[in-house]
Amino acid sequence: MTAELVRGQNHPLPQTRLEIRISAGHPIVAGATLGDERGTVHGAEGVAHPASPQLAGIEVPRQAAADHRLAVDLDAMPENVHRVTVLLALPTGVGGPDRFGATAAPFVAVTGLDGTEIAGYTITGLDSESAVAALELYRRQGAWKVRAVGQGYADGLAAMLRDQGLEQGAELAARINEAVVRGMARSVAQPPPRSEDDGRVRTATAGGGAAPAPAQPQTPQQQPQGAPSGQGPVNYQHPGRRTAAPPPPPPSAPPAAPGQPARPVAGDASGWTMDERLYNQVWGMFEDLARTTAAYRSAVDFAESRMEQELDRVLSDPRTRVGPAADSARAAARAKHTDLVEQARAAFDRDLAQLTAEAEVVEPALPPAYARWDSPVWQAYQVPMEMPMALRLGELHLPERADLRIPMLVRLPLERGLWIDAGRSGSFDGGPADPGELRRLAADTAVTIAARLLAVYPAGEFSVCVIDPAGSAAGSLAPLVGSGALGEPPAAGAQGVSAVLASLTRRVDLVQMAMRSGATDALPPDLDTAEQLLLVHDFPHGFDDRAVTQLRYLADEGPSVGVHLMMVADREDARDYGPVLDPLWRSLLRLTPVADDHLADPWVGHAWTYEPSMVPRGSQVLDQVLRQMVRARQSYGH
């Protein structure tokens, strides 16, 4: 039976291999400290945190999220460790809440590896605190127990670390937060929660850290307070995704066999419209694949760890080190390992088969904004009357099943600029060796994304302007220029760069002032208030210090007033600017023109391989869509 703890209460732990599951209403940082009998931590090497996620006996998540899992093996703890304190903190410098009183009460559960909950604790009574010691696992007379702590710190993570004996607490807290900021910069942003009065069903997703065991996807908002974050295998009927009944399956659809998962149906998620249901379903598939892969990897790691421990015991005992008994023990350890891995693989293959079946029915049902360029929906393209919920930027997959592709959807309007990396990194060695070819592919990728944005907005509600200082992207920009989709020719030279940036900076300033003063009707009549995308090619060529400052300003302030940035650049080319551009790179979502495993999911932090959504070679679909969009714009007088 699960023990529901209150502050100060303890409970015995019946096993030593555990998970700590954390659910919160907002992304938080999770970590742990290893202390002596008095709880004193002797040095930064006794703190597991995102910049140093693994210590002997414990592994913590590598990024901030709203749903975390910590893996604990108490038998592997050093003998001088008597207290393991689980720490939670709000990340700083990322625009989120600065106190726990402004978020849902965090819930912490101690579970077995199979998800069976041993003890749970809802941390109530927090207000101005931005860090909290949630609970501690402590050793008494050779046995381990868990105690609910709930000690908050208004002065944040640094104060909490100092309270545990770390004089360098401020420096360590800064290093932890820097690691979290870097991790959040490379993470695919989870869908934001919907408000109740925006005409849509409220939906939310949970983030997560390392996930050593399978879990049914749920969201903290959908759980009763004090409930665990999920147990059991992946549920393909997606109760965690549904807050409104989806449409029933077609009458012709054959029912699922008894004991088998429900047959997948396109739109099997919450939402008032089919587009919204499909959007939520794609995100549910993304989460399901992340979690079931984490469960499989964790099971394999556990099998290998168990085999190593059993083999170590054989070698450590001189009586069993050699001879028939030793051979028998080694064979038994390897057999157990094989059996555990085969069981994990069978469950994983079953999950993958169901997700593949779901992808096969979802992909053909996607609307143009979510669909691949080779989808038939583009052949019947009509300029939309309203902005869609999201846009497809490419596809994501994991190495365990490279052919199972999940559409990468981002919400519209864009809340974050895009950076198409034209340089080579060590993670996509399979790409073209010629730097010029890589730059051309990067420009093609940027043009394809810009064209998709133009196509999915209503006529006249989105425009694109281009800065190409050296004119080196003329070939890639030909579809936009030839169709008339650009209002002005690409700006060239330092003078062109200066003129475009000055115009957009003026637009951002004027709209911000009008919004703050409530005088939007007083904007100049010549000011274009439509959503705009600035496509910058070959940065930093043609940019002086003033232009760089303006670019950073547009990246930070532009999205809130409808000005969005997409850069095609090689970061190495901008190294002469030094760290002044680091905030710019972190503020942009990095995409690559070739397959690259640089993106992380917001649940368990897997490295996902991203591939851009490109027009098939020889296809005329891009030109057809752009010309139809231009005709619609002209018919409306834009």
C-alpha positions as CSV (number, residue, x, y, z in Angstrom):
1,M,0.0,0.0,0.0
2,T,1.2,3.5,-0.9
3,A,2.2,5.7,2.1
4,E,1.0,9.3,1.7
5,L,3.6,11.3,3.6
6,V,3.3,14.6,5.3
7,R,6.2,16.9,6.2
8,G,8.6,15.2,8.6
9,Q,7.1,11.7,8.3
10,N,9.3,8.7,7.3
11,H,8.6,5.3,5.8
12,P,10.8,2.2,5.3
13,L,12.1,1.3,1.9
14,P,11.5,-2.3,1.0
15,Q,14.0,-2.3,-1.9
16,T,17.1,-0.5,-2.9
17,R,16.7,0.0,-6.7
18,L,14.2,2.8,-6.9
19,E,12.9,5.7,-8.9
20,I,12.1,9.2,-7.7
21,R,9.2,10.6,-9.8
22,I,8.5,14.3,-9.7
23,S,5.5,16.0,-11.2
24,A,5.1,19.8,-11.2
25,G,3.1,22.4,-13.1
26,H,6.1,24.1,-14.6
27,P,9.6,23.1,-15.7
28,I,11.9,22.7,-12.7
29,V,15.5,21.6,-12.1
30,A,15.9,18.3,-10.2
31,G,19.1,17.1,-8.5
32,A,20.4,15.3,-5.4
33,T,23.1,15.7,-2.8
34,L,25.0,12.9,-1.1
35,G,25.7,13.7,2.6
36,D,27.1,12.1,5.7
37,E,25.2,11.2,8.9
38,R,24.5,14.9,9.6
39,G,23.5,15.7,6.0
40,T,26.7,17.6,5.3
41,V,27.9,17.4,1.7
42,H,31.7,17.3,1.3
43,G,32.4,19.1,-1.9
44,A,30.7,19.7,-5.3
45,E,31.5,16.2,-6.3
46,G,28.7,15.1,-3.9
47,V,26.0,16.9,-5.9
48,A,24.2,15.3,-8.9
49,H,22.8,18.0,-11.1
50,P,22.2,18.6,-14.9
51,A,25.8,19.5,-15.5
52,S,27.0,16.4,-13.7
53,P,24.0,14.0,-13.8
54,Q,25.6,10.8,-12.6
55,L,27.2,9.9,-9.3
56,A,27.7,6.5,-7.7
57,G,24.2,5.1,-7.1
58,I,22.1,8.0,-8.6
59,E,21.3,9.6,-11.9
60,V,19.3,12.8,-12.3
61,P,17.8,14.5,-15.4
62,R,19.9,16.6,-17.6
63,Q,17.5,19.4,-18.2
64,A,14.6,21.3,-16.7
65,A,11.1,19.8,-17.2
66,A,7.7,19.5,-15.5
67,D,8.0,15.7,-15.0
68,H,11.2,14.1,-13.8
69,R,12.6,10.7,-12.9
70,L,15.7,10.0,-10.8
71,A,17.2,6.6,-10.9
72,V,18.6,5.4,-7.5
73,D,20.6,2.3,-6.5
74,L,21.1,2.5,-2.8
75,D,23.4,-0.6,-2.8
76,A,25.8,1.3,-5.0
77,M,26.1,4.3,-2.6
78,P,29.5,4.9,-1.1
79,E,29.8,3.7,2.5
80,N,30.2,7.3,3.8
81,V,26.9,8.4,2.2
82,H,24.0,8.3,4.7
83,R,21.6,10.8,3.3
84,V,20.4,11.4,-0.3
85,T,18.5,14.6,-0.5
86,V,16.3,15.3,-3.5
87,L,16.4,19.0,-4.5
88,L,14.0,20.9,-6.7
89,A,14.6,24.4,-8.0
90,L,13.1,26.9,-10.5
91,P,15.5,27.7,-13.4
92,T,16.4,31.4,-13.7
93,G,16.9,33.5,-16.8
94,V,14.4,31.6,-18.9
95,G,11.3,33.7,-18.3
96,G,9.4,31.3,-16.0
97,P,8.0,31.8,-12.5
98,D,10.4,32.8,-9.8
99,R,8.7,31.2,-6.8
100,F,7.0,27.9,-6.1
101,G,3.9,29.8,-4.8
102,A,3.1,30.7,-8.4
103,T,3.1,27.0,-9.6
104,A,1.2,23.9,-8.9
105,A,2.3,22.1,-5.7
106,P,5.1,19.6,-6.7
107,F,4.4,15.9,-6.1
108,V,7.3,13.5,-5.4
109,A,6.9,9.7,-5.4
110,V,9.3,6.9,-4.5
111,T,8.6,3.9,-6.7
112,G,10.0,0.5,-7.6
113,L,11.4,-0.1,-11.1
114,D,8.0,-1.5,-12.1
115,G,6.3,1.8,-11.2
116,T,4.7,0.5,-8.0
117,E,4.5,3.4,-5.7
118,I,6.1,3.0,-2.2
119,A,5.6,6.5,-0.8
120,G,4.3,9.9,-2.1
121,Y,4.6,13.4,-0.9
122,T,2.8,16.6,-2.1
123,I,4.9,19.6,-1.2
124,T,2.3,22.1,0.0
125,G,2.7,25.4,1.8
126,L,5.4,26.9,-0.5
127,D,5.2,30.6,-1.4
128,S,8.3,32.8,-2.0
129,E,10.7,29.8,-2.1
130,S,12.5,29.1,-5.4
131,A,14.3,26.0,-4.2
132,V,13.2,23.2,-1.9
133,A,14.7,20.1,-0.4
134,A,11.8,17.7,-1.3
135,L,12.7,14.5,0.6
136,E,15.6,12.5,1.7
137,L,16.6,8.8,1.7
138,Y,18.6,8.1,4.8
139,R,20.4,5.1,6.2
140,R,19.8,3.9,9.8
141,Q,21.4,0.7,11.2
142,G,22.0,-0.7,7.7
143,A,18.4,-0.1,6.5
144,W,17.1,2.7,4.3
145,K,14.1,4.9,4.8
146,V,12.5,7.9,3.1
147,R,11.5,11.1,4.9
148,A,9.3,14.0,3.6
149,V,11.3,17.2,4.1
150,G,9.7,20.1,2.2
151,Q,12.2,22.7,3.4
152,G,12.0,25.7,1.1
153,Y,14.6,28.5,0.4
154,A,13.5,31.9,-0.7
155,D,17.2,32.7,-1.6
156,G,17.2,29.9,-4.1
157,L,19.5,27.0,-4.9
158,A,22.6,28.7,-3.7
159,A,21.2,29.1,-0.2
160,M,20.1,25.5,-0.1
161,L,23.5,24.2,-1.1
162,R,25.2,26.4,1.5
163,D,22.8,25.0,4.1
164,Q,24.2,21.6,3.4
165,G,27.7,22.6,3.9
166,L,28.9,23.7,0.5
167,E,30.7,27.0,0.8
168,Q,30.9,27.3,-3.0
169,G,27.1,27.0,-3.2
170,A,26.7,30.2,-5.3
171,E,29.2,29.1,-7.9
172,L,27.7,25.6,-8.2
173,A,24.2,27.0,-8.4
174,A,25.3,29.3,-11.3
175,R,27.0,26.4,-13.1
176,I,23.8,24.3,-12.7
177,N,21.6,27.0,-14.1
178,E,23.9,27.6,-17.0
179,A,23.7,23.9,-17.9
180,V,19.9,24.1,-17.6
181,V,19.7,27.1,-19.9
182,R,21.9,25.3,-22.5
183,G,19.7,22.2,-22.3
184,M,16.5,24.2,-22.7
185,A,18.0,26.0,-25.7
186,R,18.4,22.7,-27.6
187,S,15.1,21.2,-26.5
188,V,12.0,21.0,-28.7
189,A,9.6,23.2,-26.8
190,Q,6.5,21.3,-25.5
191,P,3.1,22.7,-26.4
192,P,2.0,25.5,-24.1
193,P,-1.1,25.0,-22.0
194,R,-4.3,26.4,-23.4
195,S,-6.5,28.8,-21.5
196,E,-10.1,27.9,-20.9
197,D,-11.4,31.0,-22.7
198,D,-9.5,30.8,-25.9
199,G,-12.1,28.7,-27.7
200,R,-10.2,25.4,-27.4
201,V,-10.0,22.5,-25.0
202,R,-7.3,22.9,-22.4
203,T,-4.4,20.6,-23.1
204,A,-1.0,20.4,-21.6
205,T,2.0,18.1,-21.7
206,A,4.5,17.1,-19.1
207,G,8.3,17.4,-19.4
208,G,10.7,14.9,-17.9
209,G,14.1,13.8,-17.0
210,A,15.8,10.4,-17.1
211,A,13.2,7.6,-17.3
212,P,14.6,4.3,-16.2
213,A,11.2,2.5,-16.4
214,P,8.1,2.5,-18.6
215,A,5.3,4.9,-17.8
216,Q,1.9,5.7,-19.1
217,P,1.9,9.3,-20.4
218,Q,-0.1,11.7,-18.3
219,T,0.0,15.3,-17.6
220,P,0.4,16.8,-14.1
221,Q,-2.7,19.0,-14.7
222,Q,-4.8,15.9,-15.4
223,Q,-3.7,14.0,-12.3
224,P,-5.4,14.3,-8.9
225,Q,-3.0,16.0,-6.5
226,G,-0.7,13.4,-4.9
227,A,-1.1,10.9,-7.8
228,P,2.0,9.3,-9.3
229,S,3.1,10.5,-12.8
230,G,2.1,7.2,-14.4
231,Q,2.4,3.5,-14.2
232,G,2.3,0.5,-16.5
233,P,2.9,0.2,-20.2
234,V,2.1,2.8,-22.8
235,N,-1.6,3.1,-23.3
236,Y,-2.4,3.7,-27.0
237,Q,-5.9,4.9,-26.3
238,H,-4.2,8.0,-24.9
239,P,-6.3,8.8,-21.9
240,G,-3.6,11.3,-20.8
241,R,-4.1,13.1,-24.1
242,R,-7.9,13.3,-24.0
243,T,-9.9,16.0,-22.3
244,A,-12.8,16.0,-24.8
245,A,-14.2,13.0,-26.6
246,P,-12.6,12.4,-30.1
247,P,-14.7,11.4,-33.0
248,P,-15.7,7.7,-32.9
249,P,-13.9,5.4,-35.3
250,P,-15.6,4.9,-38.7
251,P,-18.4,2.3,-38.7
252,S,-16.3,0.3,-41.3
253,A,-13.3,0.1,-39.0
254,P,-12.9,-3.5,-37.7
255,P,-12.8,-3.7,-33.9
256,A,-9.6,-4.6,-32.1
257,A,-9.2,-8.3,-31.1
258,P,-9.8,-9.0,-27.4
259,G,-6.8,-8.2,-25.3
260,Q,-5.1,-6.3,-28.2
261,P,-4.5,-2.5,-28.2
262,A,-7.2,-0.4,-29.8
263,R,-6.8,0.1,-33.5
264,P,-5.3,3.6,-34.2
265,V,-7.6,6.3,-35.5
266,A,-6.5,9.6,-36.9
267,G,-7.6,12.4,-34.5
268,D,-7.6,10.2,-31.4
269,A,-6.8,13.1,-29.0
270,S,-8.4,16.1,-27.4
271,G,-9.6,19.2,-29.3
272,W,-12.5,21.0,-30.9
273,T,-11.3,20.7,-34.4
274,M,-9.6,17.9,-36.4
275,D,-6.5,20.0,-36.8
276,E,-6.2,20.4,-33.1
277,R,-6.8,16.8,-32.4
278,L,-4.2,15.8,-34.9
279,Y,-1.7,18.2,-33.4
280,N,-2.2,16.8,-30.0
281,Q,-2.1,13.3,-31.3
282,V,1.3,13.9,-33.0
283,W,2.7,15.3,-29.7
284,G,1.3,12.2,-27.9
285,M,3.0,9.9,-30.3
286,F,6.3,11.9,-29.8
287,E,5.9,11.5,-26.0
288,D,5.0,7.8,-26.3
289,L,8.0,7.0,-28.4
290,A,10.3,8.9,-26.0
291,R,9.0,7.1,-23.0
292,T,8.9,3.6,-24.4
293,T,12.4,4.0,-25.7
294,A,13.6,5.3,-22.3
295,A,12.0,2.2,-20.7
296,Y,13.8,-0.1,-23.2
297,R,17.2,1.5,-22.7
298,S,16.8,1.5,-19.0
299,A,15.8,-2.2,-19.0
300,V,18.9,-3.1,-21.0
301,D,21.1,-0.9,-18.7
302,F,19.7,-2.7,-15.7
303,A,20.3,-6.1,-17.2
304,E,23.9,-5.2,-18.0
305,S,24.4,-3.7,-14.5
306,R,23.0,-6.9,-12.9
307,M,25.2,-9.2,-14.9
308,E,28.3,-7.1,-14.1
309,Q,27.5,-7.3,-10.4
310,E,27.0,-11.0,-10.5
311,L,30.2,-11.5,-12.4
312,D,32.0,-9.3,-10.0
313,R,30.8,-11.4,-7.0
314,V,32.1,-14.5,-8.8
315,L,35.5,-12.9,-9.3
316,S,35.8,-11.4,-5.8
317,D,35.5,-14.8,-4.1
318,P,38.7,-16.9,-4.5
319,R,36.6,-20.0,-4.0
320,T,34.4,-19.4,-7.0
321,R,36.9,-17.6,-9.2
322,V,37.9,-20.6,-11.2
323,G,36.6,-24.1,-11.8
324,P,33.2,-25.6,-12.8
325,A,31.3,-23.5,-10.2
326,A,32.7,-20.3,-11.6
327,D,31.8,-21.3,-15.2
328,S,28.3,-22.2,-14.1
329,A,27.8,-18.9,-12.3
330,R,29.1,-16.9,-15.3
331,A,26.8,-18.8,-17.6
332,A,23.8,-18.2,-15.3
333,A,24.5,-14.5,-15.1
334,R,24.7,-14.2,-18.9
335,A,21.5,-16.2,-19.3
336,K,19.7,-13.9,-17.0
337,H,21.0,-10.9,-18.9
338,T,19.9,-12.4,-22.2
339,D,16.4,-13.2,-20.8
340,L,15.9,-9.7,-19.4
341,V,17.0,-8.1,-22.7
342,E,14.8,-10.3,-24.8
343,Q,11.8,-9.5,-22.6
344,A,12.5,-5.8,-22.8
345,R,12.9,-6.0,-26.6
346,A,9.7,-7.9,-27.0
347,A,7.8,-5.2,-25.1
348,F,9.6,-2.5,-27.0
349,D,8.8,-4.1,-30.4
350,R,5.2,-4.4,-29.4
351,D,5.1,-0.7,-28.6
352,L,6.9,0.3,-31.8
353,A,4.5,-1.8,-33.9
354,Q,1.5,0.0,-32.4
355,L,3.1,3.4,-32.9
356,T,4.0,2.6,-36.5
357,A,0.4,1.6,-37.1
358,E,-0.7,4.9,-35.6
359,A,1.8,6.8,-37.8
360,E,0.5,5.1,-40.9
361,V,-3.1,6.4,-40.3
362,V,-2.1,9.8,-38.9
363,E,0.3,10.9,-41.7
364,P,-2.2,10.8,-44.6
365,A,-4.7,12.7,-42.5
366,L,-2.5,15.7,-41.7
367,P,-3.5,19.1,-43.2
368,P,-1.0,21.0,-45.3
369,A,0.6,22.9,-42.4
370,Y,1.5,19.5,-40.8
371,A,2.1,17.4,-43.9
372,R,5.2,16.4,-45.9
373,W,5.7,18.2,-49.2
374,D,5.0,14.9,-51.0
375,S,1.6,14.6,-49.4
376,P,-1.4,14.6,-51.8
377,V,-3.0,17.4,-49.7
378,W,-0.7,19.9,-51.3
379,Q,-2.1,19.0,-54.7
380,A,-5.5,20.2,-53.5
381,Y,-4.0,23.3,-51.7
382,Q,-6.2,26.3,-51.1
383,V,-5.1,29.4,-49.4
384,P,-6.4,29.1,-45.8
385,M,-8.9,31.5,-44.2
386,E,-7.3,31.3,-40.8
387,M,-3.9,30.6,-39.3
388,P,-3.3,26.9,-38.3
389,M,-2.2,25.9,-34.8
390,A,1.3,24.7,-35.8
391,L,3.8,24.2,-38.6
392,R,5.9,21.2,-39.6
393,L,9.6,21.9,-39.6
394,G,10.8,18.4,-40.3
395,E,10.8,14.9,-38.9
396,L,12.3,13.3,-35.8
397,H,13.4,9.7,-35.2
398,L,15.5,7.6,-32.8
399,P,18.2,5.1,-33.7
400,E,16.2,2.1,-32.4
401,R,13.7,2.6,-35.2
402,A,14.9,5.1,-37.8
403,D,11.9,4.4,-40.1
404,L,9.4,5.6,-37.5
405,R,9.3,9.3,-38.1
406,I,7.4,11.7,-35.9
407,P,6.5,15.1,-37.5
408,M,8.2,18.0,-35.7
409,L,5.5,20.6,-35.2
410,V,6.0,24.0,-33.6
411,R,3.2,26.3,-32.5
412,L,2.2,29.4,-34.5
413,P,2.8,32.2,-34.3
414,L,6.5,31.4,-33.8
415,E,7.6,32.2,-30.3
416,R,11.3,31.5,-31.1
417,G,13.4,32.3,-34.0
418,L,15.1,29.7,-36.2
419,W,18.8,29.2,-37.0
420,I,19.6,27.0,-40.0
421,D,23.1,25.9,-39.3
422,A,25.3,26.2,-42.5
423,G,28.4,24.9,-40.7
424,R,29.6,21.4,-40.1
425,S,29.4,19.8,-36.6
426,G,30.7,16.4,-35.5
427,S,27.2,15.0,-35.3
428,F,26.4,15.0,-39.0
429,D,29.5,13.5,-40.5
430,G,27.3,11.8,-43.1
431,G,26.5,15.1,-44.8
432,P,28.2,16.7,-47.8
433,A,31.9,17.3,-47.4
434,D,31.9,20.4,-49.6
435,P,31.2,23.5,-47.3
436,G,29.7,25.3,-50.3
437,E,27.2,22.5,-50.8
438,L,26.3,22.5,-47.1
439,R,25.6,26.2,-47.3
440,R,23.4,25.8,-50.4
441,L,21.4,23.1,-48.6
442,A,21.0,25.4,-45.6
443,A,19.7,28.1,-47.8
444,D,17.3,25.7,-49.5
445,T,16.0,24.6,-46.1
446,A,15.4,28.2,-45.0
447,V,13.5,29.0,-48.3
448,T,11.4,25.8,-47.9
449,I,10.4,26.8,-44.3
450,A,9.7,30.4,-45.4
451,A,7.5,29.2,-48.3
452,R,5.5,26.9,-46.0
453,L,4.9,29.8,-43.6
454,L,3.6,31.9,-46.5
455,A,1.4,29.1,-47.6
456,V,-0.3,28.3,-44.3
457,Y,-1.2,31.9,-43.4
458,P,-4.3,33.6,-44.8
459,A,-3.6,35.9,-47.8
460,G,-1.8,39.1,-46.8
461,E,-1.3,38.1,-43.2
462,F,2.3,37.0,-43.5
463,S,5.2,38.4,-45.4
464,V,8.9,37.6,-45.9
465,C,11.8,39.9,-46.3
466,V,15.3,38.7,-47.1
467,I,18.8,39.9,-46.3
468,D,21.4,38.4,-48.6
469,P,24.4,40.8,-48.4
470,A,26.6,39.1,-51.0
471,G,23.8,37.8,-53.2
472,S,25.1,34.2,-52.7
473,A,21.7,32.7,-52.2
474,A,20.2,33.7,-55.5
475,G,19.6,30.1,-56.7
476,S,17.9,29.0,-53.5
477,L,15.8,32.2,-53.3
478,A,14.6,31.7,-56.9
479,P,11.2,30.2,-56.0
480,L,10.4,33.2,-53.7
481,V,11.6,35.8,-56.1
482,G,10.2,34.2,-59.3
483,S,6.7,33.7,-57.8
484,G,6.5,37.3,-56.5
485,A,6.1,36.0,-53.0
486,L,8.6,38.6,-51.7
487,G,7.4,42.2,-51.5
488,E,10.9,43.6,-52.1
489,P,14.0,42.0,-53.7
490,P,16.5,40.6,-51.3
491,A,18.5,43.3,-49.6
492,A,22.2,43.3,-50.6
493,G,25.3,45.0,-49.3
494,A,25.9,46.8,-46.0
495,Q,23.4,49.6,-47.0
496,G,20.6,47.0,-47.7
497,V,21.3,45.3,-44.4
498,S,21.1,48.7,-42.5
499,A,17.9,49.7,-44.3
500,V,16.0,46.5,-43.6
501,L,17.0,46.3,-39.9
502,A,16.2,49.9,-39.3
503,S,12.7,49.4,-40.8
504,L,11.9,46.3,-38.8
505,T,13.4,47.9,-35.6
506,R,11.1,50.9,-36.1
507,R,8.1,48.6,-36.6
508,V,8.8,46.7,-33.4
509,D,9.3,49.9,-31.4
510,L,6.1,51.5,-32.7
511,V,3.9,48.5,-32.2
512,Q,5.3,47.9,-28.7
513,M,4.6,51.5,-27.7
514,A,1.1,51.4,-29.2
515,M,0.3,48.2,-27.4
516,R,1.6,49.5,-24.0
517,S,-0.4,52.7,-24.4
518,G,-3.5,51.0,-25.8
519,A,-3.3,53.2,-28.9
520,T,-2.9,50.7,-31.7
521,D,-5.3,52.7,-33.9
522,A,-2.7,55.5,-33.9
523,L,-0.1,53.5,-35.7
524,P,1.1,55.1,-39.0
525,P,-1.0,54.1,-42.0
526,D,2.1,52.9,-43.9
527,L,3.2,50.5,-41.2
528,D,2.7,46.9,-42.2
529,T,1.3,45.1,-39.1
530,A,1.1,41.7,-40.7
531,E,3.3,38.9,-39.3
532,Q,6.8,39.2,-40.9
533,L,9.7,36.8,-41.2
534,L,13.2,38.2,-41.7
535,L,15.4,35.7,-43.5
536,V,19.1,36.5,-43.0
537,H,21.5,34.6,-45.2
538,D,25.2,34.2,-44.7
539,F,25.4,36.0,-41.4
540,P,27.6,37.9,-40.3
541,H,28.7,39.0,-43.8
542,G,27.7,42.6,-44.2
543,F,26.9,43.2,-40.5
544,D,28.6,45.8,-38.4
545,D,28.3,46.1,-34.6
546,R,25.2,48.3,-34.9
547,A,23.5,45.8,-37.2
548,V,24.4,42.9,-34.9
549,T,22.8,44.8,-32.0
550,Q,19.6,45.4,-34.0
551,L,19.5,41.7,-34.9
552,R,19.7,40.7,-31.3
553,Y,16.9,43.2,-30.5
554,L,14.7,41.7,-33.2
555,A,15.4,38.2,-32.0
556,D,14.4,39.1,-28.4
557,E,11.5,41.6,-28.9
558,G,10.3,40.8,-32.4
559,P,8.1,37.7,-31.8
560,S,5.9,39.4,-29.3
561,V,4.8,41.9,-32.0
562,G,4.8,39.6,-35.0
563,V,8.4,40.0,-36.3
564,H,10.2,36.7,-36.6
565,L,13.8,35.8,-37.4
566,M,15.4,33.0,-39.4
567,M,19.1,33.0,-39.8
568,V,21.3,30.9,-42.2
569,A,24.7,31.0,-40.6
570,D,27.8,29.1,-39.5
571,R,28.5,29.9,-35.9
572,E,32.3,29.6,-36.6
573,D,32.0,32.5,-39.1
574,A,30.8,34.7,-36.2
575,R,33.5,33.7,-33.7
576,D,35.2,37.1,-34.1
577,Y,32.3,38.6,-32.2
578,G,33.2,36.5,-29.2
579,P,30.6,35.7,-26.5
580,V,28.5,38.7,-27.4
581,L,26.5,36.5,-29.8
582,D,26.0,33.6,-27.4
583,P,22.6,34.9,-26.2
584,L,21.5,35.2,-29.8
585,W,22.4,31.6,-30.6
586,R,20.7,30.3,-27.5
587,S,17.5,32.2,-28.3
588,L,17.2,30.5,-31.7
589,L,16.1,27.0,-32.4
590,R,18.9,25.3,-34.3
591,L,18.0,23.3,-37.3
592,T,20.3,21.5,-39.7
593,P,20.0,21.0,-43.5
594,V,21.0,17.4,-43.2
595,A,20.2,14.7,-40.6
596,D,21.6,15.5,-37.2
597,D,20.9,14.3,-33.7
598,H,21.1,17.6,-31.8
599,L,17.5,18.0,-30.6
600,A,16.2,16.8,-27.2
601,D,12.6,16.0,-26.2
602,P,11.1,17.7,-23.2
603,W,10.4,14.5,-21.3
604,V,13.4,12.3,-21.0
605,G,16.0,14.2,-23.0
606,H,16.8,11.7,-25.8
607,A,19.0,12.9,-28.6
608,W,16.6,12.9,-31.6
609,T,17.8,12.9,-35.2
610,Y,16.2,15.8,-37.0
611,E,15.7,15.9,-40.8
612,P,14.3,18.9,-42.6
613,S,11.0,18.7,-44.6
614,M,12.2,19.3,-48.1
615,V,10.5,19.3,-51.5
616,P,11.1,16.1,-53.5
617,R,13.6,16.5,-56.2
618,G,11.9,17.4,-59.5
619,S,8.6,18.3,-57.9
620,Q,6.9,21.6,-58.9
621,V,4.7,21.6,-55.8
622,L,6.6,24.6,-54.2
623,D,6.2,26.8,-57.2
624,Q,2.5,25.9,-57.6
625,V,1.7,26.6,-54.0
626,L,3.6,29.9,-54.0
627,R,1.9,31.2,-57.2
628,Q,-1.5,30.3,-55.9
629,M,-0.7,32.1,-52.7
630,V,0.4,35.2,-54.7
631,R,-2.8,35.1,-56.8
632,A,-4.9,35.0,-53.7
633,R,-2.9,37.9,-52.2
634,Q,-3.5,40.0,-55.3
635,S,-7.2,39.2,-55.4
636,Y,-7.5,40.6,-51.9
637,G,-5.6,43.7,-52.9
638,H,-2.5,43.0,-50.9
